[in-house]
Amino acid sequence: MALLRHVAAMLAEDGWRASNIDCAVVCEHPKIAPYRDEMQRNLTAAVGAPVTVKGNRAEQLGAIGRAEGVVCFATALIHRAAGAPRTS
């Protein structure tokens, strides 16, 4: 969370803001659903923009499917903050 807050602050210092972030967590265990709302609230508070979290399974394929690890894919939409100077 500290790293996420730091990156959001770096964006803001350069005149950018996150519009929204979408995360997909791929794992066999633990199940994400019971924790999803809390995760979304905490991530949204850290970033200052809406964050959605989706849980997916690897269906027992590969290392992730054997529960040897977890993968997270995140896509962030950012925009230049209102009044921020444009740099070349």
FITORFI-296597 format. One record per atom (N, C-alpha, C): residue in one letter; atom name; y, x, z. Coordinates in nm, 3 decimals, always signed. Example, Ala and Ser with C-alpha at 12.3 -4.5 7.8 and 13.67 -1.06 7.14 Angstrom:
<residuo->A | atomo->N | yy->-0.569 | xx->+1.319 | zz->+0.780>;
<residuo->A | atomo->CA | yy->-0.450 | xx->+1.230 | zz->+0.780>;
<residuo->A | atomo->C | yy->-0.330 | xx->+1.320 | zz->+0.780>;
<residuo->S | atomo->N | yy->-0.225 | xx->+1.285 | zz->+0.708>;
<residuo->S | atomo->CA | yy->-0.106 | xx->+1.367 | zz->+0.714>;
<residuo->S | atomo->C | yy->+0.003 | xx->+1.290 | zz->+0.787>;
//
This chain:
<residuo->M | atomo->N | yy->-0.118 | xx->+0.083 | zz->+0.000>;
<residuo->M | atomo->CA | yy->+0.000 | xx->+0.000 | zz->+0.000>;
<residuo->M | atomo->C | yy->+0.125 | xx->+0.088 | zz->+0.000>;
<residuo->A | atomo->N | yy->+0.120 | xx->+0.199 | zz->+0.072>;
<residuo->A | atomo->CA | yy->+0.234 | xx->+0.290 | zz->+0.075>;
<residuo->A | atomo->C | yy->+0.262 | xx->+0.345 | zz->-0.064>;
<residuo->L | atomo->N | yy->+0.157 | xx->+0.381 | zz->-0.137>;
<residuo->L | atomo->CA | yy->+0.174 | xx->+0.432 | zz->-0.273>;
<residuo->L | atomo->C | yy->+0.234 | xx->+0.325 | zz->-0.364>;
<residuo->L | atomo->N | yy->+0.187 | xx->+0.201 | zz->-0.350>;
<residuo->L | atomo->CA | yy->+0.239 | xx->+0.091 | zz->-0.431>;
<residuo->L | atomo->C | yy->+0.386 | xx->+0.067 | zz->-0.401>;
<residuo->R | atomo->N | yy->+0.423 | xx->+0.066 | zz->-0.273>;
<residuo->R | atomo->CA | yy->+0.565 | xx->+0.049 | zz->-0.236>;
<residuo->R | atomo->C | yy->+0.649 | xx->+0.164 | zz->-0.292>;
<residuo->H | atomo->N | yy->+0.595 | xx->+0.284 | zz->-0.287>;
<residuo->H | atomo->CA | yy->+0.668 | xx->+0.401 | zz->-0.338>;
<residuo->H | atomo->C | yy->+0.692 | xx->+0.388 | zz->-0.489>;
<residuo->V | atomo->N | yy->+0.590 | xx->+0.347 | zz->-0.564>;
<residuo->V | atomo->CA | yy->+0.605 | xx->+0.331 | zz->-0.709>;
<residuo->V | atomo->C | yy->+0.705 | xx->+0.222 | zz->-0.741>;
<residuo->A | atomo->N | yy->+0.701 | xx->+0.110 | zz->-0.667>;
<residuo->A | atomo->CA | yy->+0.798 | xx->+0.002 | zz->-0.689>;
<residuo->A | atomo->C | yy->+0.940 | xx->+0.052 | zz->-0.661>;
<residuo->A | atomo->N | yy->+0.956 | xx->+0.135 | zz->-0.559>;
<residuo->A | atomo->CA | yy->+1.088 | xx->+0.191 | zz->-0.527>;
<residuo->A | atomo->C | yy->+1.134 | xx->+0.286 | zz->-0.637>;
<residuo->M | atomo->N | yy->+1.042 | xx->+0.366 | zz->-0.691>;
<residuo->M | atomo->CA | yy->+1.077 | xx->+0.456 | zz->-0.800>;
<residuo->M | atomo->C | yy->+1.123 | xx->+0.378 | zz->-0.923>;
<residuo->L | atomo->N | yy->+1.053 | xx->+0.268 | zz->-0.954>;
<residuo->L | atomo->CA | yy->+1.095 | xx->+0.183 | zz->-1.066>;
<residuo->L | atomo->C | yy->+1.237 | xx->+0.132 | zz->-1.042>;
<residuo->A | atomo->N | yy->+1.261 | xx->+0.081 | zz->-0.920>;
<residuo->A | atomo->CA | yy->+1.392 | xx->+0.024 | zz->-0.887>;
<residuo->A | atomo->C | yy->+1.501 | xx->+0.130 | zz->-0.898>;
<residuo->E | atomo->N | yy->+1.473 | xx->+0.251 | zz->-0.854>;
<residuo->E | atomo->CA | yy->+1.572 | xx->+0.359 | zz->-0.863>;
<residuo->E | atomo->C | yy->+1.610 | xx->+0.389 | zz->-1.007>;
<residuo->D | atomo->N | yy->+1.517 | xx->+0.366 | zz->-1.098>;
<residuo->D | atomo->CA | yy->+1.543 | xx->+0.393 | zz->-1.239>;
<residuo->D | atomo->C | yy->+1.591 | xx->+0.268 | zz->-1.313>;
<residuo->G | atomo->N | yy->+1.616 | xx->+0.158 | zz->-1.239>;
<residuo->G | atomo->CA | yy->+1.672 | xx->+0.038 | zz->-1.300>;
<residuo->G | atomo->C | yy->+1.570 | xx->-0.061 | zz->-1.353>;
<residuo->W | atomo->N | yy->+1.445 | xx->-0.050 | zz->-1.309>;
<residuo->W | atomo->CA | yy->+1.339 | xx->-0.140 | zz->-1.355>;
<residuo->W | atomo->C | yy->+1.285 | xx->-0.223 | zz->-1.239>;
<residuo->R | atomo->N | yy->+1.227 | xx->-0.337 | zz->-1.273>;
<residuo->R | atomo->CA | yy->+1.160 | xx->-0.423 | zz->-1.174>;
<residuo->R | atomo->C | yy->+1.031 | xx->-0.475 | zz->-1.235>;
<residuo->A | atomo->N | yy->+0.935 | xx->-0.501 | zz->-1.149>;
<residuo->A | atomo->CA | yy->+0.811 | xx->-0.564 | zz->-1.195>;
<residuo->A | atomo->C | yy->+0.836 | xx->-0.714 | zz->-1.210>;
<residuo->S | atomo->N | yy->+0.789 | xx->-0.771 | zz->-1.320>;
<residuo->S | atomo->CA | yy->+0.797 | xx->-0.916 | zz->-1.340>;
<residuo->S | atomo->C | yy->+0.675 | xx->-0.982 | zz->-1.278>;
<residuo->N | atomo->N | yy->+0.558 | xx->-0.929 | zz->-1.308>;
<residuo->N | atomo->CA | yy->+0.434 | xx->-0.975 | zz->-1.247>;
<residuo->N | atomo->C | yy->+0.326 | xx->-0.871 | zz->-1.273>;
<residuo->I | atomo->N | yy->+0.221 | xx->-0.878 | zz->-1.192>;
<residuo->I | atomo->CA | yy->+0.110 | xx->-0.784 | zz->-1.203>;
<residuo->I | atomo->C | yy->-0.019 | xx->-0.863 | zz->-1.194>;
<residuo->D | atomo->N | yy->-0.114 | xx->-0.829 | zz->-1.281>;
<residuo->D | atomo->CA | yy->-0.244 | xx->-0.894 | zz->-1.284>;
<residuo->D | atomo->C | yy->-0.350 | xx->-0.787 | zz->-1.255>;
<residuo->C | atomo->N | yy->-0.434 | xx->-0.813 | zz->-1.157>;
<residuo->C | atomo->CA | yy->-0.540 | xx->-0.718 | zz->-1.118>;
<residuo->C | atomo->C | yy->-0.676 | xx->-0.782 | zz->-1.135>;
<residuo->A | atomo->N | yy->-0.769 | xx->-0.706 | zz->-1.189>;
<residuo->A | atomo->CA | yy->-0.909 | xx->-0.748 | zz->-1.197>;
<residuo->A | atomo->C | yy->-0.992 | xx->-0.646 | zz->-1.120>;
<residuo->V | atomo->N | yy->-1.060 | xx->-0.691 | zz->-1.017>;
<residuo->V | atomo->CA | yy->-1.145 | xx->-0.604 | zz->-0.935>;
<residuo->V | atomo->C | yy->-1.289 | xx->-0.631 | zz->-0.975>;
<residuo->V | atomo->N | yy->-1.360 | xx->-0.526 | zz->-1.017>;
<residuo->V | atomo->CA | yy->-1.499 | xx->-0.539 | zz->-1.060>;
<residuo->V | atomo->C | yy->-1.588 | xx->-0.472 | zz->-0.956>;
<residuo->C | atomo->N | yy->-1.672 | xx->-0.553 | zz->-0.892>;
<residuo->C | atomo->CA | yy->-1.764 | xx->-0.500 | zz->-0.791>;
<residuo->C | atomo->C | yy->-1.873 | xx->-0.602 | zz->-0.764>;
<residuo->E | atomo->N | yy->-1.983 | xx->-0.555 | zz->-0.711>;
<residuo->E | atomo->CA | yy->-2.092 | xx->-0.644 | zz->-0.670>;
<residuo->E | atomo->C | yy->-2.069 | xx->-0.692 | zz->-0.527>;
<residuo->H | atomo->N | yy->-2.024 | xx->-0.602 | zz->-0.442>;
<residuo->H | atomo->CA | yy->-1.998 | xx->-0.633 | zz->-0.301>;
<residuo->H | atomo->C | yy->-1.874 | xx->-0.557 | zz->-0.259>;
<residuo->P | atomo->N | yy->-1.788 | xx->-0.607 | zz->-0.174>;
<residuo->P | atomo->CA | yy->-1.791 | xx->-0.741 | zz->-0.116>;
<residuo->P | atomo->C | yy->-1.740 | xx->-0.845 | zz->-0.215>;
<residuo->K | atomo->N | yy->-1.764 | xx->-0.968 | zz->-0.186>;
<residuo->K | atomo->CA | yy->-1.708 | xx->-1.076 | zz->-0.266>;
<residuo->K | atomo->C | yy->-1.558 | xx->-1.080 | zz->-0.242>;
<residuo->I | atomo->N | yy->-1.482 | xx->-1.090 | zz->-0.349>;
<residuo->I | atomo->CA | yy->-1.335 | xx->-1.087 | zz->-0.340>;
<residuo->I | atomo->C | yy->-1.278 | xx->-1.222 | zz->-0.296>;
<residuo->A | atomo->N | yy->-1.341 | xx->-1.331 | zz->-0.334>;
<residuo->A | atomo->CA | yy->-1.284 | xx->-1.465 | zz->-0.313>;
<residuo->A | atomo->C | yy->-1.235 | xx->-1.490 | zz->-0.170>;
<residuo->P | atomo->N | yy->-1.310 | xx->-1.454 | zz->-0.066>;
<residuo->P | atomo->CA | yy->-1.261 | xx->-1.483 | zz->+0.069>;
<residuo->P | atomo->C | yy->-1.135 | xx->-1.405 | zz->+0.107>;
<residuo->Y | atomo->N | yy->-1.106 | xx->-1.298 | zz->+0.038>;
<residuo->Y | atomo->CA | yy->-0.992 | xx->-1.212 | zz->+0.070>;
<residuo->Y | atomo->C | yy->-0.879 | xx->-1.221 | zz->-0.033>;
<residuo->R | atomo->N | yy->-0.903 | xx->-1.292 | zz->-0.141>;
<residuo->R | atomo->CA | yy->-0.809 | xx->-1.291 | zz->-0.254>;
<residuo->R | atomo->C | yy->-0.668 | xx->-1.335 | zz->-0.217>;
<residuo->D | atomo->N | yy->-0.654 | xx->-1.446 | zz->-0.147>;
<residuo->D | atomo->CA | yy->-0.520 | xx->-1.496 | zz->-0.113>;
<residuo->D | atomo->C | yy->-0.443 | xx->-1.396 | zz->-0.028>;
<residuo->E | atomo->N | yy->-0.511 | xx->-1.337 | zz->+0.071>;
<residuo->E | atomo->CA | yy->-0.446 | xx->-1.238 | zz->+0.157>;
<residuo->E | atomo->C | yy->-0.409 | xx->-1.114 | zz->+0.076>;
<residuo->M | atomo->N | yy->-0.497 | xx->-1.070 | zz->-0.013>;
<residuo->M | atomo->CA | yy->-0.469 | xx->-0.955 | zz->-0.099>;
<residuo->M | atomo->C | yy->-0.346 | xx->-0.982 | zz->-0.185>;
<residuo->Q | atomo->N | yy->-0.341 | xx->-1.099 | zz->-0.246>;
<residuo->Q | atomo->CA | yy->-0.228 | xx->-1.135 | zz->-0.332>;
<residuo->Q | atomo->C | yy->-0.098 | xx->-1.136 | zz->-0.252>;
<residuo->R | atomo->N | yy->-0.101 | xx->-1.194 | zz->-0.130>;
<residuo->R | atomo->CA | yy->+0.020 | xx->-1.198 | zz->-0.047>;
<residuo->R | atomo->C | yy->+0.067 | xx->-1.056 | zz->-0.012>;
<residuo->N | atomo->N | yy->-0.025 | xx->-0.972 | zz->+0.031>;
<residuo->N | atomo->CA | yy->+0.012 | xx->-0.836 | zz->+0.071>;
<residuo->N | atomo->C | yy->+0.063 | xx->-0.754 | zz->-0.047>;
<residuo->L | atomo->N | yy->-0.003 | xx->-0.764 | zz->-0.163>;
<residuo->L | atomo->CA | yy->+0.040 | xx->-0.690 | zz->-0.281>;
<residuo->L | atomo->C | yy->+0.175 | xx->-0.741 | zz->-0.331>;
<residuo->T | atomo->N | yy->+0.193 | xx->-0.873 | zz->-0.331>;
<residuo->T | atomo->CA | yy->+0.321 | xx->-0.932 | zz->-0.374>;
<residuo->T | atomo->C | yy->+0.435 | xx->-0.884 | zz->-0.285>;
<residuo->A | atomo->N | yy->+0.411 | xx->-0.879 | zz->-0.154>;
<residuo->A | atomo->CA | yy->+0.514 | xx->-0.831 | zz->-0.061>;
<residuo->A | atomo->C | yy->+0.547 | xx->-0.685 | zz->-0.087>;
<residuo->A | atomo->N | yy->+0.447 | xx->-0.604 | zz->-0.117>;
<residuo->A | atomo->CA | yy->+0.469 | xx->-0.461 | zz->-0.141>;
<residuo->A | atomo->C | yy->+0.547 | xx->-0.436 | zz->-0.270>;
<residuo->V | atomo->N | yy->+0.519 | xx->-0.516 | zz->-0.373>;
<residuo->V | atomo->CA | yy->+0.580 | xx->-0.494 | zz->-0.504>;
<residuo->V | atomo->C | yy->+0.713 | xx->-0.568 | zz->-0.518>;
<residuo->G | atomo->N | yy->+0.721 | xx->-0.685 | zz->-0.456>;
<residuo->G | atomo->CA | yy->+0.840 | xx->-0.769 | zz->-0.473>;
<residuo->G | atomo->C | yy->+0.833 | xx->-0.854 | zz->-0.598>;
<residuo->A | atomo->N | yy->+0.712 | xx->-0.877 | zz->-0.649>;
<residuo->A | atomo->CA | yy->+0.689 | xx->-0.960 | zz->-0.767>;
<residuo->A | atomo->C | yy->+0.550 | xx->-1.022 | zz->-0.752>;
<residuo->P | atomo->N | yy->+0.525 | xx->-1.134 | zz->-0.821>;
<residuo->P | atomo->CA | yy->+0.395 | xx->-1.199 | zz->-0.808>;
<residuo->P | atomo->C | yy->+0.280 | xx->-1.109 | zz->-0.855>;
<residuo->V | atomo->N | yy->+0.175 | xx->-1.103 | zz->-0.773>;
<residuo->V | atomo->CA | yy->+0.054 | xx->-1.028 | zz->-0.806>;
<residuo->V | atomo->C | yy->-0.064 | xx->-1.123 | zz->-0.798>;
<residuo->T | atomo->N | yy->-0.145 | xx->-1.126 | zz->-0.903>;
<residuo->T | atomo->CA | yy->-0.267 | xx->-1.206 | zz->-0.902>;
<residuo->T | atomo->C | yy->-0.387 | xx->-1.111 | zz->-0.897>;
<residuo->V | atomo->N | yy->-0.490 | xx->-1.153 | zz->-0.825>;
<residuo->V | atomo->CA | yy->-0.612 | xx->-1.073 | zz->-0.811>;
<residuo->V | atomo->C | yy->-0.729 | xx->-1.160 | zz->-0.854>;
<residuo->K | atomo->N | yy->-0.811 | xx->-1.106 | zz->-0.942>;
<residuo->K | atomo->CA | yy->-0.931 | xx->-1.177 | zz->-0.988>;
<residuo->K | atomo->C | yy->-1.051 | xx->-1.089 | zz->-0.958>;
<residuo->G | atomo->N | yy->-1.157 | xx->-1.150 | zz->-0.911>;
<residuo->G | atomo->CA | yy->-1.281 | xx->-1.077 | zz->-0.885>;
<residuo->G | atomo->C | yy->-1.378 | xx->-1.097 | zz->-0.999>;
<residuo->N | atomo->N | yy->-1.445 | xx->-0.991 | zz->-1.039>;
<residuo->N | atomo->CA | yy->-1.547 | xx->-0.996 | zz->-1.144>;
<residuo->N | atomo->C | yy->-1.668 | xx->-0.915 | zz->-1.099>;
<residuo->R | atomo->N | yy->-1.783 | xx->-0.948 | zz->-1.154>;
<residuo->R | atomo->CA | yy->-1.905 | xx->-0.874 | zz->-1.125>;
<residuo->R | atomo->C | yy->-1.946 | xx->-0.795 | zz->-1.249>;
<residuo->A | atomo->N | yy->-2.017 | xx->-0.686 | zz->-1.227>;
<residuo->A | atomo->CA | yy->-2.068 | xx->-0.606 | zz->-1.338>;
<residuo->A | atomo->C | yy->-2.207 | xx->-0.653 | zz->-1.379>;
<residuo->E | atomo->N | yy->-2.256 | xx->-0.758 | zz->-1.315>;
<residuo->E | atomo->CA | yy->-2.387 | xx->-0.817 | zz->-1.349>;
<residuo->E | atomo->C | yy->-2.498 | xx->-0.714 | zz->-1.347>;
<residuo->Q | atomo->N | yy->-2.496 | xx->-0.628 | zz->-1.245>;
<residuo->Q | atomo->CA | yy->-2.600 | xx->-0.527 | zz->-1.223>;
<residuo->Q | atomo->C | yy->-2.609 | xx->-0.422 | zz->-1.334>;
<residuo->L | atomo->N | yy->-2.501 | xx->-0.404 | zz->-1.410>;
<residuo->L | atomo->CA | yy->-2.500 | xx->-0.304 | zz->-1.516>;
<residuo->L | atomo->C | yy->-2.428 | xx->-0.178 | zz->-1.470>;
<residuo->G | atomo->N | yy->-2.488 | xx->-0.064 | zz->-1.492>;
<residuo->G | atomo->CA | yy->-2.426 | xx->+0.064 | zz->-1.461>;
<residuo->G | atomo->C | yy->-2.405 | xx->+0.087 | zz->-1.313>;
<residuo->A | atomo->N | yy->-2.326 | xx->+0.191 | zz->-1.283>;
<residuo->A | atomo->CA | yy->-2.301 | xx->+0.230 | zz->-1.144>;
<residuo->A | atomo->C | yy->-2.232 | xx->+0.119 | zz->-1.066>;
<residuo->I | atomo->N | yy->-2.140 | xx->+0.050 | zz->-1.128>;
<residuo->I | atomo->CA | yy->-2.069 | xx->-0.058 | zz->-1.060>;
<residuo->I | atomo->C | yy->-2.167 | xx->-0.172 | zz->-1.030>;
<residuo->G | atomo->N | yy->-2.252 | xx->-0.205 | zz->-1.123>;
<residuo->G | atomo->CA | yy->-2.351 | xx->-0.309 | zz->-1.103>;
<residuo->G | atomo->C | yy->-2.455 | xx->-0.275 | zz->-0.998>;
<residuo->R | atomo->N | yy->-2.477 | xx->-0.144 | zz->-0.977>;
<residuo->R | atomo->CA | yy->-2.569 | xx->-0.101 | zz->-0.871>;
<residuo->R | atomo->C | yy->-2.497 | xx->-0.089 | zz->-0.737>;
<residuo->A | atomo->N | yy->-2.373 | xx->-0.135 | zz->-0.731>;
<residuo->A | atomo->CA | yy->-2.289 | xx->-0.132 | zz->-0.610>;
<residuo->A | atomo->C | yy->-2.261 | xx->+0.010 | zz->-0.563>;
<residuo->E | atomo->N | yy->-2.248 | xx->+0.103 | zz->-0.659>;
<residuo->E | atomo->CA | yy->-2.216 | xx->+0.241 | zz->-0.625>;
<residuo->E | atomo->C | yy->-2.067 | xx->+0.268 | zz->-0.628>;
<residuo->G | atomo->N | yy->-1.990 | xx->+0.169 | zz->-0.666>;
<residuo->G | atomo->CA | yy->-1.845 | xx->+0.188 | zz->-0.673>;
<residuo->G | atomo->C | yy->-1.774 | xx->+0.058 | zz->-0.703>;
<residuo->V | atomo->N | yy->-1.645 | xx->+0.068 | zz->-0.715>;
<residuo->V | atomo->CA | yy->-1.557 | xx->-0.046 | zz->-0.743>;
<residuo->V | atomo->C | yy->-1.458 | xx->-0.001 | zz->-0.850>;
<residuo->V | atomo->N | yy->-1.424 | xx->-0.091 | zz->-0.941>;
<residuo->V | atomo->CA | yy->-1.324 | xx->-0.063 | zz->-1.045>;
<residuo->V | atomo->C | yy->-1.213 | xx->-0.166 | zz->-1.032>;
<residuo->C | atomo->N | yy->-1.091 | xx->-0.122 | zz->-1.051>;
<residuo->C | atomo->CA | yy->-0.978 | xx->-0.215 | zz->-1.053>;
<residuo->C | atomo->C | yy->-0.893 | xx->-0.184 | zz->-1.176>;
<residuo->F | atomo->N | yy->-0.869 | xx->-0.287 | zz->-1.255>;
<residuo->F | atomo->CA | yy->-0.779 | xx->-0.277 | zz->-1.369>;
<residuo->F | atomo->C | yy->-0.654 | xx->-0.355 | zz->-1.333>;
<residuo->A | atomo->N | yy->-0.537 | xx->-0.294 | zz->-1.351>;
<residuo->A | atomo->CA | yy->-0.412 | xx->-0.363 | zz->-1.321>;
<residuo->A | atomo->C | yy->-0.318 | xx->-0.348 | zz->-1.439>;
<residuo->T | atomo->N | yy->-0.254 | xx->-0.459 | zz->-1.474>;
<residuo->T | atomo->CA | yy->-0.155 | xx->-0.460 | zz->-1.581>;
<residuo->T | atomo->C | yy->-0.024 | xx->-0.511 | zz->-1.521>;
<residuo->A | atomo->N | yy->+0.082 | xx->-0.433 | zz->-1.539>;
<residuo->A | atomo->CA | yy->+0.212 | xx->-0.470 | zz->-1.485>;
<residuo->A | atomo->C | yy->+0.310 | xx->-0.495 | zz->-1.598>;
<residuo->L | atomo->N | yy->+0.380 | xx->-0.606 | zz->-1.590>;
<residuo->L | atomo->CA | yy->+0.488 | xx->-0.637 | zz->-1.682>;
<residuo->L | atomo->C | yy->+0.617 | xx->-0.599 | zz->-1.609>;
<residuo->I | atomo->N | yy->+0.695 | xx->-0.509 | zz->-1.668>;
<residuo->I | atomo->CA | yy->+0.821 | xx->-0.467 | zz->-1.605>;
<residuo->I | atomo->C | yy->+0.937 | xx->-0.500 | zz->-1.696>;
<residuo->H | atomo->N | yy->+1.055 | xx->-0.513 | zz->-1.636>;
<residuo->H | atomo->CA | yy->+1.175 | xx->-0.541 | zz->-1.713>;
<residuo->H | atomo->C | yy->+1.292 | xx->-0.463 | zz->-1.653>;
<residuo->R | atomo->N | yy->+1.392 | xx->-0.439 | zz->-1.736>;
<residuo->R | atomo->CA | yy->+1.512 | xx->-0.371 | zz->-1.687>;
<residuo->R | atomo->C | yy->+1.586 | xx->-0.468 | zz->-1.597>;
<residuo->A | atomo->N | yy->+1.621 | xx->-0.420 | zz->-1.477>;
<residuo->A | atomo->CA | yy->+1.694 | xx->-0.503 | zz->-1.382>;
<residuo->A | atomo->C | yy->+1.832 | xx->-0.539 | zz->-1.435>;
<residuo->A | atomo->N | yy->+1.878 | xx->-0.658 | zz->-1.403>;
<residuo->A | atomo->CA | yy->+2.011 | xx->-0.702 | zz->-1.447>;
<residuo->A | atomo->C | yy->+2.117 | xx->-0.604 | zz->-1.398>;
<residuo->G | atomo->N | yy->+2.204 | xx->-0.564 | zz->-1.488>;
<residuo->G | atomo->CA | yy->+2.312 | xx->-0.472 | zz->-1.454>;
<residuo->G | atomo->C | yy->+2.273 | xx->-0.326 | zz->-1.448>;
<residuo->A | atomo->N | yy->+2.146 | xx->-0.296 | zz->-1.471>;
<residuo->A | atomo->CA | yy->+2.103 | xx->-0.155 | zz->-1.469>;
<residuo->A | atomo->C | yy->+2.153 | xx->-0.085 | zz->-1.594>;
<residuo->P | atomo->N | yy->+2.205 | xx->+0.036 | zz->-1.580>;
<residuo->P | atomo->CA | yy->+2.252 | xx->+0.108 | zz->-1.698>;
<residuo->P | atomo->C | yy->+2.137 | xx->+0.148 | zz->-1.787>;
<residuo->R | atomo->N | yy->+2.160 | xx->+0.142 | zz->-1.916>;
<residuo->R | atomo->CA | yy->+2.057 | xx->+0.182 | zz->-2.013>;
<residuo->R | atomo->C | yy->+2.064 | xx->+0.333 | zz->-2.034>;
<residuo->T | atomo->N | yy->+1.946 | xx->+0.395 | zz->-2.032>;
<residuo->T | atomo->CA | yy->+1.940 | xx->+0.538 | zz->-2.059>;
<residuo->T | atomo->C | yy->+1.873 | xx->+0.559 | zz->-2.194>;
<residuo->S | atomo->N | yy->+1.901 | xx->+0.669 | zz->-2.258>;
<residuo->S | atomo->CA | yy->+1.842 | xx->+0.692 | zz->-2.390>;
<residuo->S | atomo->C | yy->+1.716 | xx->+0.772 | zz->-2.383>;
//
